[in-house]
Structure formats: structure tokens, C-alpha cells
């Protein structure tokens, strides 16, 4: 199961990120990529994860810090943490999303994911 982490205010940052992708276009080197293409790439990652239980590490799945992981789809990064669901197996709780522009995941994005996780678990 894949869910969006909820802040104490009720906001779900990853939903806002997905909505922001829908009508946008991005440059990826010399080619243009639509937000809808990125959303499709994300959906394929989730499908692979549901089918196999994992993704290729570190190409599509990466541990960042403090039990925070990220799913990679093109230039999109989706930080998440694993949670236990009663009477079921583990679920992914997405904290937020961002377009990666540097070689390393920015510290502020990791800190944001940790903060969202704490808010969600309250």
C-alpha cells in the first residue's frame, strides 16, 4: 500500500506535488519531459514495487537517512518511510516530492521528510 503522510494541519504534501506536475513541462538535457510522463514513470515504479516487493538499489530505491528512503523516477524523488498496517504487511508513506537538480539529495529535502514523518506519526 502507498499512502501520503498527513501533517497535523491535514495537508498531504505529496498530493500537492503530484498536482503541480500534471500541467508542467521540464527540460532533461536536450529533451522536454511533460509532467504527465513523470507521473507515468512514478506509477510504473509503484507497480514494480507492488509486484516484486522491491526496486533496484540504488538506481530506483535509495536509503537517505534515519529510516527515510526515496523512490526515484526520472528526476523525480519521492521520500518515504515504511509503516506497519494492522493485519497487513508494511506500507509506504510518502512524505513529499521534488525534482532533483543536483548530484546529491539536498539536506533540506531529507530534513523535510524527517519533519513530515514526525508530524504524520503524532
Phi and psi restraints in degrees (range 20) as a CNS / XPLOR table:
assign (resid 1 and name C) (resid 2 and name N)
       (resid 2 and name CA) (resid 2 and name C) 1.0 -120.5 20.0 2
assign (resid 2 and name N) (resid 2 and name CA)
       (resid 2 and name C) (resid 3 and name N) 1.0 127.2 20.0 2
assign (resid 2 and name C) (resid 3 and name N)
       (resid 3 and name CA) (resid 3 and name C) 1.0 -131.7 20.0 2
assign (resid 3 and name N) (resid 3 and name CA)
       (resid 3 and name C) (resid 4 and name N) 1.0 163.9 20.0 2
assign (resid 3 and name C) (resid 4 and name N)
       (resid 4 and name CA) (resid 4 and name C) 1.0 -97.6 20.0 2
assign (resid 4 and name N) (resid 4 and name CA)
       (resid 4 and name C) (resid 5 and name N) 1.0 134.0 20.0 2
assign (resid 4 and name C) (resid 5 and name N)
       (resid 5 and name CA) (resid 5 and name C) 1.0 -68.5 20.0 2
assign (resid 5 and name N) (resid 5 and name CA)
       (resid 5 and name C) (resid 6 and name N) 1.0 140.5 20.0 2
assign (resid 5 and name C) (resid 6 and name N)
       (resid 6 and name CA) (resid 6 and name C) 1.0 -109.4 20.0 2
assign (resid 6 and name N) (resid 6 and name CA)
       (resid 6 and name C) (resid 7 and name N) 1.0 129.5 20.0 2
assign (resid 6 and name C) (resid 7 and name N)
       (resid 7 and name CA) (resid 7 and name C) 1.0 -75.5 20.0 2
assign (resid 7 and name N) (resid 7 and name CA)
       (resid 7 and name C) (resid 8 and name N) 1.0 165.2 20.0 2
assign (resid 7 and name C) (resid 8 and name N)
       (resid 8 and name CA) (resid 8 and name C) 1.0 -61.6 20.0 2
assign (resid 8 and name N) (resid 8 and name CA)
       (resid 8 and name C) (resid 9 and name N) 1.0 -24.5 20.0 2
assign (resid 8 and name C) (resid 9 and name N)
       (resid 9 and name CA) (resid 9 and name C) 1.0 -77.3 20.0 2
assign (resid 9 and name N) (resid 9 and name CA)
       (resid 9 and name C) (resid 10 and name N) 1.0 -9.2 20.0 2
assign (resid 9 and name C) (resid 10 and name N)
       (resid 10 and name CA) (resid 10 and name C) 1.0 96.7 20.0 2
assign (resid 10 and name N) (resid 10 and name CA)
       (resid 10 and name C) (resid 11 and name N) 1.0 -10.4 20.0 2
assign (resid 10 and name C) (resid 11 and name N)
       (resid 11 and name CA) (resid 11 and name C) 1.0 -67.8 20.0 2
assign (resid 11 and name N) (resid 11 and name CA)
       (resid 11 and name C) (resid 12 and name N) 1.0 146.5 20.0 2
assign (resid 11 and name C) (resid 12 and name N)
       (resid 12 and name CA) (resid 12 and name C) 1.0 -122.6 20.0 2
assign (resid 12 and name N) (resid 12 and name CA)
       (resid 12 and name C) (resid 13 and name N) 1.0 101.2 20.0 2
assign (resid 12 and name C) (resid 13 and name N)
       (resid 13 and name CA) (resid 13 and name C) 1.0 -61.0 20.0 2
assign (resid 13 and name N) (resid 13 and name CA)
       (resid 13 and name C) (resid 14 and name N) 1.0 -36.2 20.0 2
assign (resid 13 and name C) (resid 14 and name N)
       (resid 14 and name CA) (resid 14 and name C) 1.0 -67.9 20.0 2
assign (resid 14 and name N) (resid 14 and name CA)
       (resid 14 and name C) (resid 15 and name N) 1.0 -31.8 20.0 2
assign (resid 14 and name C) (resid 15 and name N)
       (resid 15 and name CA) (resid 15 and name C) 1.0 -63.8 20.0 2
assign (resid 15 and name N) (resid 15 and name CA)
       (resid 15 and name C) (resid 16 and name N) 1.0 -43.0 20.0 2
assign (resid 15 and name C) (resid 16 and name N)
       (resid 16 and name CA) (resid 16 and name C) 1.0 -61.8 20.0 2
assign (resid 16 and name N) (resid 16 and name CA)
       (resid 16 and name C) (resid 17 and name N) 1.0 -38.8 20.0 2
assign (resid 16 and name C) (resid 17 and name N)
       (resid 17 and name CA) (resid 17 and name C) 1.0 -64.0 20.0 2
assign (resid 17 and name N) (resid 17 and name CA)
       (resid 17 and name C) (resid 18 and name N) 1.0 -47.1 20.0 2
assign (resid 17 and name C) (resid 18 and name N)
       (resid 18 and name CA) (resid 18 and name C) 1.0 -59.7 20.0 2
assign (resid 18 and name N) (resid 18 and name CA)
       (resid 18 and name C) (resid 19 and name N) 1.0 -43.1 20.0 2
assign (resid 18 and name C) (resid 19 and name N)
       (resid 19 and name CA) (resid 19 and name C) 1.0 -62.3 20.0 2
assign (resid 19 and name N) (resid 19 and name CA)
       (resid 19 and name C) (resid 20 and name N) 1.0 -36.8 20.0 2
assign (resid 19 and name C) (resid 20 and name N)
       (resid 20 and name CA) (resid 20 and name C) 1.0 -69.5 20.0 2
assign (resid 20 and name N) (resid 20 and name CA)
       (resid 20 and name C) (resid 21 and name N) 1.0 -26.0 20.0 2
assign (resid 20 and name C) (resid 21 and name N)
       (resid 21 and name CA) (resid 21 and name C) 1.0 -74.1 20.0 2
assign (resid 21 and name N) (resid 21 and name CA)
       (resid 21 and name C) (resid 22 and name N) 1.0 -33.7 20.0 2
assign (resid 21 and name C) (resid 22 and name N)
       (resid 22 and name CA) (resid 22 and name C) 1.0 -48.8 20.0 2
assign (resid 22 and name N) (resid 22 and name CA)
       (resid 22 and name C) (resid 23 and name N) 1.0 -47.5 20.0 2
assign (resid 22 and name C) (resid 23 and name N)
       (resid 23 and name CA) (resid 23 and name C) 1.0 -103.5 20.0 2
assign (resid 23 and name N) (resid 23 and name CA)
       (resid 23 and name C) (resid 24 and name N) 1.0 11.1 20.0 2
assign (resid 23 and name C) (resid 24 and name N)
       (resid 24 and name CA) (resid 24 and name C) 1.0 -98.6 20.0 2
assign (resid 24 and name N) (resid 24 and name CA)
       (resid 24 and name C) (resid 25 and name N) 1.0 162.1 20.0 2
assign (resid 24 and name C) (resid 25 and name N)
       (resid 25 and name CA) (resid 25 and name C) 1.0 -124.5 20.0 2
assign (resid 25 and name N) (resid 25 and name CA)
       (resid 25 and name C) (resid 26 and name N) 1.0 145.2 20.0 2
assign (resid 25 and name C) (resid 26 and name N)
       (resid 26 and name CA) (resid 26 and name C) 1.0 -128.6 20.0 2
assign (resid 26 and name N) (resid 26 and name CA)
       (resid 26 and name C) (resid 27 and name N) 1.0 151.1 20.0 2
assign (resid 26 and name C) (resid 27 and name N)
       (resid 27 and name CA) (resid 27 and name C) 1.0 -94.6 20.0 2
assign (resid 27 and name N) (resid 27 and name CA)
       (resid 27 and name C) (resid 28 and name N) 1.0 131.6 20.0 2
assign (resid 27 and name C) (resid 28 and name N)
       (resid 28 and name CA) (resid 28 and name C) 1.0 -128.7 20.0 2
assign (resid 28 and name N) (resid 28 and name CA)
       (resid 28 and name C) (resid 29 and name N) 1.0 89.2 20.0 2
assign (resid 28 and name C) (resid 29 and name N)
       (resid 29 and name CA) (resid 29 and name C) 1.0 69.9 20.0 2
assign (resid 29 and name N) (resid 29 and name CA)
       (resid 29 and name C) (resid 30 and name N) 1.0 -122.2 20.0 2
assign (resid 29 and name C) (resid 30 and name N)
       (resid 30 and name CA) (resid 30 and name C) 1.0 -91.8 20.0 2
assign (resid 30 and name N) (resid 30 and name CA)
       (resid 30 and name C) (resid 31 and name N) 1.0 -11.7 20.0 2
assign (resid 30 and name C) (resid 31 and name N)
       (resid 31 and name CA) (resid 31 and name C) 1.0 -101.4 20.0 2
assign (resid 31 and name N) (resid 31 and name CA)
       (resid 31 and name C) (resid 32 and name N) 1.0 155.8 20.0 2
assign (resid 31 and name C) (resid 32 and name N)
       (resid 32 and name CA) (resid 32 and name C) 1.0 -99.4 20.0 2
assign (resid 32 and name N) (resid 32 and name CA)
       (resid 32 and name C) (resid 33 and name N) 1.0 138.1 20.0 2
assign (resid 32 and name C) (resid 33 and name N)
       (resid 33 and name CA) (resid 33 and name C) 1.0 -124.3 20.0 2
assign (resid 33 and name N) (resid 33 and name CA)
       (resid 33 and name C) (resid 34 and name N) 1.0 131.0 20.0 2
assign (resid 33 and name C) (resid 34 and name N)
       (resid 34 and name CA) (resid 34 and name C) 1.0 -84.5 20.0 2
assign (resid 34 and name N) (resid 34 and name CA)
       (resid 34 and name C) (resid 35 and name N) 1.0 156.2 20.0 2
assign (resid 34 and name C) (resid 35 and name N)
       (resid 35 and name CA) (resid 35 and name C) 1.0 -60.7 20.0 2
assign (resid 35 and name N) (resid 35 and name CA)
       (resid 35 and name C) (resid 36 and name N) 1.0 -33.6 20.0 2
assign (resid 35 and name C) (resid 36 and name N)
       (resid 36 and name CA) (resid 36 and name C) 1.0 -65.6 20.0 2
assign (resid 36 and name N) (resid 36 and name CA)
       (resid 36 and name C) (resid 37 and name N) 1.0 -36.1 20.0 2
assign (resid 36 and name C) (resid 37 and name N)
       (resid 37 and name CA) (resid 37 and name C) 1.0 -64.0 20.0 2
assign (resid 37 and name N) (resid 37 and name CA)
       (resid 37 and name C) (resid 38 and name N) 1.0 -39.4 20.0 2
assign (resid 37 and name C) (resid 38 and name N)
       (resid 38 and name CA) (resid 38 and name C) 1.0 -66.7 20.0 2
assign (resid 38 and name N) (resid 38 and name CA)
       (resid 38 and name C) (resid 39 and name N) 1.0 -41.3 20.0 2
assign (resid 38 and name C) (resid 39 and name N)
       (resid 39 and name CA) (resid 39 and name C) 1.0 -62.4 20.0 2
assign (resid 39 and name N) (resid 39 and name CA)
       (resid 39 and name C) (resid 40 and name N) 1.0 -37.3 20.0 2
assign (resid 39 and name C) (resid 40 and name N)
       (resid 40 and name CA) (resid 40 and name C) 1.0 -65.4 20.0 2
assign (resid 40 and name N) (resid 40 and name CA)
       (resid 40 and name C) (resid 41 and name N) 1.0 -41.0 20.0 2
assign (resid 40 and name C) (resid 41 and name N)
       (resid 41 and name CA) (resid 41 and name C) 1.0 -63.2 20.0 2
assign (resid 41 and name N) (resid 41 and name CA)
       (resid 41 and name C) (resid 42 and name N) 1.0 -38.6 20.0 2
assign (resid 41 and name C) (resid 42 and name N)
       (resid 42 and name CA) (resid 42 and name C) 1.0 -64.2 20.0 2
assign (resid 42 and name N) (resid 42 and name CA)
       (resid 42 and name C) (resid 43 and name N) 1.0 -45.6 20.0 2
assign (resid 42 and name C) (resid 43 and name N)
       (resid 43 and name CA) (resid 43 and name C) 1.0 -59.4 20.0 2
assign (resid 43 and name N) (resid 43 and name CA)
       (resid 43 and name C) (resid 44 and name N) 1.0 -39.4 20.0 2
assign (resid 43 and name C) (resid 44 and name N)
       (resid 44 and name CA) (resid 44 and name C) 1.0 -63.6 20.0 2
assign (resid 44 and name N) (resid 44 and name CA)
       (resid 44 and name C) (resid 45 and name N) 1.0 -38.8 20.0 2
assign (resid 44 and name C) (resid 45 and name N)
       (resid 45 and name CA) (resid 45 and name C) 1.0 -63.0 20.0 2
assign (resid 45 and name N) (resid 45 and name CA)
       (resid 45 and name C) (resid 46 and name N) 1.0 -44.6 20.0 2
assign (resid 45 and name C) (resid 46 and name N)
       (resid 46 and name CA) (resid 46 and name C) 1.0 -62.8 20.0 2
assign (resid 46 and name N) (resid 46 and name CA)
       (resid 46 and name C) (resid 47 and name N) 1.0 -39.3 20.0 2
assign (resid 46 and name C) (resid 47 and name N)
       (resid 47 and name CA) (resid 47 and name C) 1.0 -63.7 20.0 2
assign (resid 47 and name N) (resid 47 and name CA)
       (resid 47 and name C) (resid 48 and name N) 1.0 -45.3 20.0 2
assign (resid 47 and name C) (resid 48 and name N)
       (resid 48 and name CA) (resid 48 and name C) 1.0 -61.4 20.0 2
assign (resid 48 and name N) (resid 48 and name CA)
       (resid 48 and name C) (resid 49 and name N) 1.0 -42.2 20.0 2
assign (resid 48 and name C) (resid 49 and name N)
       (resid 49 and name CA) (resid 49 and name C) 1.0 -64.2 20.0 2
assign (resid 49 and name N) (resid 49 and name CA)
       (resid 49 and name C) (resid 50 and name N) 1.0 -42.0 20.0 2
assign (resid 49 and name C) (resid 50 and name N)
       (resid 50 and name CA) (resid 50 and name C) 1.0 -66.2 20.0 2
assign (resid 50 and name N) (resid 50 and name CA)
       (resid 50 and name C) (resid 51 and name N) 1.0 -38.5 20.0 2
assign (resid 50 and name C) (resid 51 and name N)
       (resid 51 and name CA) (resid 51 and name C) 1.0 -73.4 20.0 2
assign (resid 51 and name N) (resid 51 and name CA)
       (resid 51 and name C) (resid 52 and name N) 1.0 -42.3 20.0 2
assign (resid 51 and name C) (resid 52 and name N)
       (resid 52 and name CA) (resid 52 and name C) 1.0 -106.0 20.0 2
assign (resid 52 and name N) (resid 52 and name CA)
       (resid 52 and name C) (resid 53 and name N) 1.0 -19.5 20.0 2
assign (resid 52 and name C) (resid 53 and name N)
       (resid 53 and name CA) (resid 53 and name C) 1.0 86.8 20.0 2
assign (resid 53 and name N) (resid 53 and name CA)
       (resid 53 and name C) (resid 54 and name N) 1.0 -2.8 20.0 2
assign (resid 53 and name C) (resid 54 and name N)
       (resid 54 and name CA) (resid 54 and name C) 1.0 -157.5 20.0 2
assign (resid 54 and name N) (resid 54 and name CA)
       (resid 54 and name C) (resid 55 and name N) 1.0 173.7 20.0 2
assign (resid 54 and name C) (resid 55 and name N)
       (resid 55 and name CA) (resid 55 and name C) 1.0 -132.1 20.0 2
assign (resid 55 and name N) (resid 55 and name CA)
       (resid 55 and name C) (resid 56 and name N) 1.0 160.4 20.0 2
assign (resid 55 and name C) (resid 56 and name N)
       (resid 56 and name CA) (resid 56 and name C) 1.0 -59.4 20.0 2
assign (resid 56 and name N) (resid 56 and name CA)
       (resid 56 and name C) (resid 57 and name N) 1.0 127.6 20.0 2
assign (resid 56 and name C) (resid 57 and name N)
       (resid 57 and name CA) (resid 57 and name C) 1.0 -103.5 20.0 2
assign (resid 57 and name N) (resid 57 and name CA)
       (resid 57 and name C) (resid 58 and name N) 1.0 133.9 20.0 2
assign (resid 57 and name C) (resid 58 and name N)
       (resid 58 and name CA) (resid 58 and name C) 1.0 -93.8 20.0 2
assign (resid 58 and name N) (resid 58 and name CA)
       (resid 58 and name C) (resid 59 and name N) 1.0 9.7 20.0 2
assign (resid 58 and name C) (resid 59 and name N)
       (resid 59 and name CA) (resid 59 and name C) 1.0 -64.1 20.0 2
assign (resid 59 and name N) (resid 59 and name CA)
       (resid 59 and name C) (resid 60 and name N) 1.0 -42.5 20.0 2
assign (resid 59 and name C) (resid 60 and name N)
       (resid 60 and name CA) (resid 60 and name C) 1.0 -121.8 20.0 2
assign (resid 60 and name N) (resid 60 and name CA)
       (resid 60 and name C) (resid 61 and name N) 1.0 -10.2 20.0 2
assign (resid 60 and name C) (resid 61 and name N)
       (resid 61 and name CA) (resid 61 and name C) 1.0 -140.1 20.0 2
assign (resid 61 and name N) (resid 61 and name CA)
       (resid 61 and name C) (resid 62 and name N) 1.0 133.4 20.0 2
assign (resid 61 and name C) (resid 62 and name N)
       (resid 62 and name CA) (resid 62 and name C) 1.0 -147.1 20.0 2
assign (resid 62 and name N) (resid 62 and name CA)
       (resid 62 and name C) (resid 63 and name N) 1.0 134.7 20.0 2
assign (resid 62 and name C) (resid 63 and name N)
       (resid 63 and name CA) (resid 63 and name C) 1.0 -84.4 20.0 2
assign (resid 63 and name N) (resid 63 and name CA)
       (resid 63 and name C) (resid 64 and name N) 1.0 127.3 20.0 2
assign (resid 63 and name C) (resid 64 and name N)
       (resid 64 and name CA) (resid 64 and name C) 1.0 -92.5 20.0 2
assign (resid 64 and name N) (resid 64 and name CA)
       (resid 64 and name C) (resid 65 and name N) 1.0 -60.9 20.0 2
assign (resid 64 and name C) (resid 65 and name N)
       (resid 65 and name CA) (resid 65 and name C) 1.0 -178.8 20.0 2
assign (resid 65 and name N) (resid 65 and name CA)
       (resid 65 and name C) (resid 66 and name N) 1.0 152.1 20.0 2
assign (resid 65 and name C) (resid 66 and name N)
       (resid 66 and name CA) (resid 66 and name C) 1.0 48.0 20.0 2
assign (resid 66 and name N) (resid 66 and name CA)
       (resid 66 and name C) (resid 67 and name N) 1.0 50.0 20.0 2
assign (resid 66 and name C) (resid 67 and name N)
       (resid 67 and name CA) (resid 67 and name C) 1.0 63.6 20.0 2
assign (resid 67 and name N) (resid 67 and name CA)
       (resid 67 and name C) (resid 68 and name N) 1.0 19.6 20.0 2
assign (resid 67 and name C) (resid 68 and name N)
       (resid 68 and name CA) (resid 68 and name C) 1.0 -101.1 20.0 2
assign (resid 68 and name N) (resid 68 and name CA)
       (resid 68 and name C) (resid 69 and name N) 1.0 126.9 20.0 2
assign (resid 68 and name C) (resid 69 and name N)
       (resid 69 and name CA) (resid 69 and name C) 1.0 -115.7 20.0 2
assign (resid 69 and name N) (resid 69 and name CA)
       (resid 69 and name C) (resid 70 and name N) 1.0 170.4 20.0 2
assign (resid 69 and name C) (resid 70 and name N)
       (resid 70 and name CA) (resid 70 and name C) 1.0 -137.8 20.0 2
assign (resid 70 and name N) (resid 70 and name CA)
       (resid 70 and name C) (resid 71 and name N) 1.0 143.5 20.0 2
assign (resid 70 and name C) (resid 71 and name N)
       (resid 71 and name CA) (resid 71 and name C) 1.0 -98.9 20.0 2
assign (resid 71 and name N) (resid 71 and name CA)
       (resid 71 and name C) (resid 72 and name N) 1.0 134.3 20.0 2
assign (resid 71 and name C) (resid 72 and name N)
       (resid 72 and name CA) (resid 72 and name C) 1.0 -109.3 20.0 2
assign (resid 72 and name N) (resid 72 and name CA)
       (resid 72 and name C) (resid 73 and name N) 1.0 132.1 20.0 2
assign (resid 72 and name C) (resid 73 and name N)
       (resid 73 and name CA) (resid 73 and name C) 1.0 -142.2 20.0 2
assign (resid 73 and name N) (resid 73 and name CA)
       (resid 73 and name C) (resid 74 and name N) 1.0 105.0 20.0 2
assign (resid 73 and name C) (resid 74 and name N)
       (resid 74 and name CA) (resid 74 and name C) 1.0 59.3 20.0 2
assign (resid 74 and name N) (resid 74 and name CA)
       (resid 74 and name C) (resid 75 and name N) 1.0 -124.8 20.0 2
assign (resid 74 and name C) (resid 75 and name N)
       (resid 75 and name CA) (resid 75 and name C) 1.0 -95.0 20.0 2
assign (resid 75 and name N) (resid 75 and name CA)
       (resid 75 and name C) (resid 76 and name N) 1.0 0.5 20.0 2
assign (resid 75 and name C) (resid 76 and name N)
       (resid 76 and name CA) (resid 76 and name C) 1.0 -82.3 20.0 2
assign (resid 76 and name N) (resid 76 and name CA)
       (resid 76 and name C) (resid 77 and name N) 1.0 138.1 20.0 2
assign (resid 76 and name C) (resid 77 and name N)
       (resid 77 and name CA) (resid 77 and name C) 1.0 -124.3 20.0 2
assign (resid 77 and name N) (resid 77 and name CA)
       (resid 77 and name C) (resid 78 and name N) 1.0 134.2 20.0 2
assign (resid 77 and name C) (resid 78 and name N)
       (resid 78 and name CA) (resid 78 and name C) 1.0 -125.2 20.0 2
assign (resid 78 and name N) (resid 78 and name CA)
       (resid 78 and name C) (resid 79 and name N) 1.0 93.8 20.0 2
assign (resid 78 and name C) (resid 79 and name N)
       (resid 79 and name CA) (resid 79 and name C) 1.0 -65.1 20.0 2
assign (resid 79 and name N) (resid 79 and name CA)
       (resid 79 and name C) (resid 80 and name N) 1.0 146.1 20.0 2
assign (resid 79 and name C) (resid 80 and name N)
       (resid 80 and name CA) (resid 80 and name C) 1.0 -155.8 20.0 2
assign (resid 80 and name N) (resid 80 and name CA)
       (resid 80 and name C) (resid 81 and name N) 1.0 169.3 20.0 2
assign (resid 80 and name C) (resid 81 and name N)
       (resid 81 and name CA) (resid 81 and name C) 1.0 -135.3 20.0 2
assign (resid 81 and name N) (resid 81 and name CA)
       (resid 81 and name C) (resid 82 and name N) 1.0 158.7 20.0 2
assign (resid 81 and name C) (resid 82 and name N)
       (resid 82 and name CA) (resid 82 and name C) 1.0 -87.7 20.0 2
assign (resid 82 and name N) (resid 82 and name CA)
       (resid 82 and name C) (resid 83 and name N) 1.0 142.0 20.0 2
assign (resid 82 and name C) (resid 83 and name N)
       (resid 83 and name CA) (resid 83 and name C) 1.0 -134.0 20.0 2
assign (resid 83 and name N) (resid 83 and name CA)
       (resid 83 and name C) (resid 84 and name N) 1.0 154.8 20.0 2
assign (resid 83 and name C) (resid 84 and name N)
       (resid 84 and name CA) (resid 84 and name C) 1.0 -96.6 20.0 2
assign (resid 84 and name N) (resid 84 and name CA)
       (resid 84 and name C) (resid 85 and name N) 1.0 132.2 20.0 2
assign (resid 84 and name C) (resid 85 and name N)
       (resid 85 and name CA) (resid 85 and name C) 1.0 -105.8 20.0 2
assign (resid 85 and name N) (resid 85 and name CA)
       (resid 85 and name C) (resid 86 and name N) 1.0 131.3 20.0 2
assign (resid 85 and name C) (resid 86 and name N)
       (resid 86 and name CA) (resid 86 and name C) 1.0 -56.0 20.0 2
assign (resid 86 and name N) (resid 86 and name CA)
       (resid 86 and name C) (resid 87 and name N) 1.0 137.3 20.0 2
assign (resid 86 and name C) (resid 87 and name N)
       (resid 87 and name CA) (resid 87 and name C) 1.0 63.9 20.0 2
assign (resid 87 and name N) (resid 87 and name CA)
       (resid 87 and name C) (resid 88 and name N) 1.0 17.7 20.0 2
assign (resid 87 and name C) (resid 88 and name N)
       (resid 88 and name CA) (resid 88 and name C) 1.0 -145.3 20.0 2
assign (resid 88 and name N) (resid 88 and name CA)
       (resid 88 and name C) (resid 89 and name N) 1.0 -171.5 20.0 2
assign (resid 88 and name C) (resid 89 and name N)
       (resid 89 and name CA) (resid 89 and name C) 1.0 -93.7 20.0 2
assign (resid 89 and name N) (resid 89 and name CA)
       (resid 89 and name C) (resid 90 and name N) 1.0 -164.2 20.0 2
assign (resid 89 and name C) (resid 90 and name N)
       (resid 90 and name CA) (resid 90 and name C) 1.0 -71.9 20.0 2
assign (resid 90 and name N) (resid 90 and name CA)
       (resid 90 and name C) (resid 91 and name N) 1.0 154.6 20.0 2
assign (resid 90 and name C) (resid 91 and name N)
       (resid 91 and name CA) (resid 91 and name C) 1.0 -127.7 20.0 2
assign (resid 91 and name N) (resid 91 and name CA)
       (resid 91 and name C) (resid 92 and name N) 1.0 159.1 20.0 2
assign (resid 91 and name C) (resid 92 and name N)
       (resid 92 and name CA) (resid 92 and name C) 1.0 -98.1 20.0 2
assign (resid 92 and name N) (resid 92 and name CA)
       (resid 92 and name C) (resid 93 and name N) 1.0 130.9 20.0 2
assign (resid 92 and name C) (resid 93 and name N)
       (resid 93 and name CA) (resid 93 and name C) 1.0 -115.8 20.0 2
assign (resid 93 and name N) (resid 93 and name CA)
       (resid 93 and name C) (resid 94 and name N) 1.0 106.0 20.0 2
assign (resid 93 and name C) (resid 94 and name N)
       (resid 94 and name CA) (resid 94 and name C) 1.0 -72.5 20.0 2
assign (resid 94 and name N) (resid 94 and name CA)
       (resid 94 and name C) (resid 95 and name N) 1.0 132.5 20.0 2
assign (resid 94 and name C) (resid 95 and name N)
       (resid 95 and name CA) (resid 95 and name C) 1.0 -88.7 20.0 2
assign (resid 95 and name N) (resid 95 and name CA)
       (resid 95 and name C) (resid 96 and name N) 1.0 -45.7 20.0 2
assign (resid 95 and name C) (resid 96 and name N)
       (resid 96 and name CA) (resid 96 and name C) 1.0 -169.4 20.0 2
assign (resid 96 and name N) (resid 96 and name CA)
       (resid 96 and name C) (resid 97 and name N) 1.0 -173.8 20.0 2
assign (resid 96 and name C) (resid 97 and name N)
       (resid 97 and name CA) (resid 97 and name C) 1.0 -142.9 20.0 2
assign (resid 97 and name N) (resid 97 and name CA)
       (resid 97 and name C) (resid 98 and name N) 1.0 157.2 20.0 2
assign (resid 97 and name C) (resid 98 and name N)
       (resid 98 and name CA) (resid 98 and name C) 1.0 -157.1 20.0 2
assign (resid 98 and name N) (resid 98 and name CA)
       (resid 98 and name C) (resid 99 and name N) 1.0 161.1 20.0 2
assign (resid 98 and name C) (resid 99 and name N)
       (resid 99 and name CA) (resid 99 and name C) 1.0 -94.2 20.0 2
assign (resid 99 and name N) (resid 99 and name CA)
       (resid 99 and name C) (resid 100 and name N) 1.0 122.2 20.0 2
assign (resid 99 and name C) (resid 100 and name N)
       (resid 100 and name CA) (resid 100 and name C) 1.0 -82.2 20.0 2
assign (resid 100 and name N) (resid 100 and name CA)
       (resid 100 and name C) (resid 101 and name N) 1.0 128.7 20.0 2
assign (resid 100 and name C) (resid 101 and name N)
       (resid 101 and name CA) (resid 101 and name C) 1.0 -119.0 20.0 2
assign (resid 101 and name N) (resid 101 and name CA)
       (resid 101 and name C) (resid 102 and name N) 1.0 -6.6 20.0 2
assign (resid 101 and name C) (resid 102 and name N)
       (resid 102 and name CA) (resid 102 and name C) 1.0 -123.6 20.0 2
assign (resid 102 and name N) (resid 102 and name CA)
       (resid 102 and name C) (resid 103 and name N) 1.0 168.9 20.0 2
assign (resid 102 and name C) (resid 103 and name N)
       (resid 103 and name CA) (resid 103 and name C) 1.0 -66.1 20.0 2
assign (resid 103 and name N) (resid 103 and name CA)
       (resid 103 and name C) (resid 104 and name N) 1.0 -40.1 20.0 2
assign (resid 103 and name C) (resid 104 and name N)
       (resid 104 and name CA) (resid 104 and name C) 1.0 -104.4 20.0 2
assign (resid 104 and name N) (resid 104 and name CA)
       (resid 104 and name C) (resid 105 and name N) 1.0 150.6 20.0 2
assign (resid 104 and name C) (resid 105 and name N)
       (resid 105 and name CA) (resid 105 and name C) 1.0 -66.2 20.0 2
assign (resid 105 and name N) (resid 105 and name CA)
       (resid 105 and name C) (resid 106 and name N) 1.0 124.4 20.0 2
assign (resid 105 and name C) (resid 106 and name N)
       (resid 106 and name CA) (resid 106 and name C) 1.0 -59.5 20.0 2
assign (resid 106 and name N) (resid 106 and name CA)
       (resid 106 and name C) (resid 107 and name N) 1.0 140.3 20.0 2
assign (resid 106 and name C) (resid 107 and name N)
       (resid 107 and name CA) (resid 107 and name C) 1.0 -56.6 20.0 2
assign (resid 107 and name N) (resid 107 and name CA)
       (resid 107 and name C) (resid 108 and name N) 1.0 -37.9 20.0 2
assign (resid 107 and name C) (resid 108 and name N)
       (resid 108 and name CA) (resid 108 and name C) 1.0 -63.0 20.0 2
assign (resid 108 and name N) (resid 108 and name CA)
       (resid 108 and name C) (resid 109 and name N) 1.0 -30.8 20.0 2
assign (resid 108 and name C) (resid 109 and name N)
       (resid 109 and name CA) (resid 109 and name C) 1.0 -71.8 20.0 2
assign (resid 109 and name N) (resid 109 and name CA)
       (resid 109 and name C) (resid 110 and name N) 1.0 -39.1 20.0 2
assign (resid 109 and name C) (resid 110 and name N)
       (resid 110 and name CA) (resid 110 and name C) 1.0 -66.3 20.0 2
assign (resid 110 and name N) (resid 110 and name CA)
       (resid 110 and name C) (resid 111 and name N) 1.0 -44.2 20.0 2
assign (resid 110 and name C) (resid 111 and name N)
       (resid 111 and name CA) (resid 111 and name C) 1.0 -61.7 20.0 2
assign (resid 111 and name N) (resid 111 and name CA)
       (resid 111 and name C) (resid 112 and name N) 1.0 -38.8 20.0 2
assign (resid 111 and name C) (resid 112 and name N)
       (resid 112 and name CA) (resid 112 and name C) 1.0 -62.0 20.0 2
assign (resid 112 and name N) (resid 112 and name CA)
       (resid 112 and name C) (resid 113 and name N) 1.0 -44.5 20.0 2
assign (resid 112 and name C) (resid 113 and name N)
       (resid 113 and name CA) (resid 113 and name C) 1.0 -62.2 20.0 2
assign (resid 113 and name N) (resid 113 and name CA)
       (resid 113 and name C) (resid 114 and name N) 1.0 -41.3 20.0 2
assign (resid 113 and name C) (resid 114 and name N)
       (resid 114 and name CA) (resid 114 and name C) 1.0 -64.1 20.0 2
assign (resid 114 and name N) (resid 114 and name CA)
       (resid 114 and name C) (resid 115 and name N) 1.0 -43.0 20.0 2
assign (resid 114 and name C) (resid 115 and name N)
       (resid 115 and name CA) (resid 115 and name C) 1.0 -63.7 20.0 2
assign (resid 115 and name N) (resid 115 and name CA)
       (resid 115 and name C) (resid 116 and name N) 1.0 -45.4 20.0 2
assign (resid 115 and name C) (resid 116 and name N)
       (resid 116 and name CA) (resid 116 and name C) 1.0 -62.4 20.0 2
assign (resid 116 and name N) (resid 116 and name CA)
       (resid 116 and name C) (resid 117 and name N) 1.0 -40.5 20.0 2
assign (resid 116 and name C) (resid 117 and name N)
       (resid 117 and name CA) (resid 117 and name C) 1.0 -60.2 20.0 2
assign (resid 117 and name N) (resid 117 and name CA)
       (resid 117 and name C) (resid 118 and name N) 1.0 -46.6 20.0 2
assign (resid 117 and name C) (resid 118 and name N)
       (resid 118 and name CA) (resid 118 and name C) 1.0 -61.0 20.0 2
assign (resid 118 and name N) (resid 118 and name CA)
       (resid 118 and name C) (resid 119 and name N) 1.0 -43.5 20.0 2
assign (resid 118 and name C) (resid 119 and name N)
       (resid 119 and name CA) (resid 119 and name C) 1.0 -61.4 20.0 2
assign (resid 119 and name N) (resid 119 and name CA)
       (resid 119 and name C) (resid 120 and name N) 1.0 -43.5 20.0 2
assign (resid 119 and name C) (resid 120 and name N)
       (resid 120 and name CA) (resid 120 and name C) 1.0 -67.0 20.0 2
assign (resid 120 and name N) (resid 120 and name CA)
       (resid 120 and name C) (resid 121 and name N) 1.0 -35.3 20.0 2
assign (resid 120 and name C) (resid 121 and name N)
       (resid 121 and name CA) (resid 121 and name C) 1.0 -83.3 20.0 2
assign (resid 121 and name N) (resid 121 and name CA)
       (resid 121 and name C) (resid 122 and name N) 1.0 -5.8 20.0 2
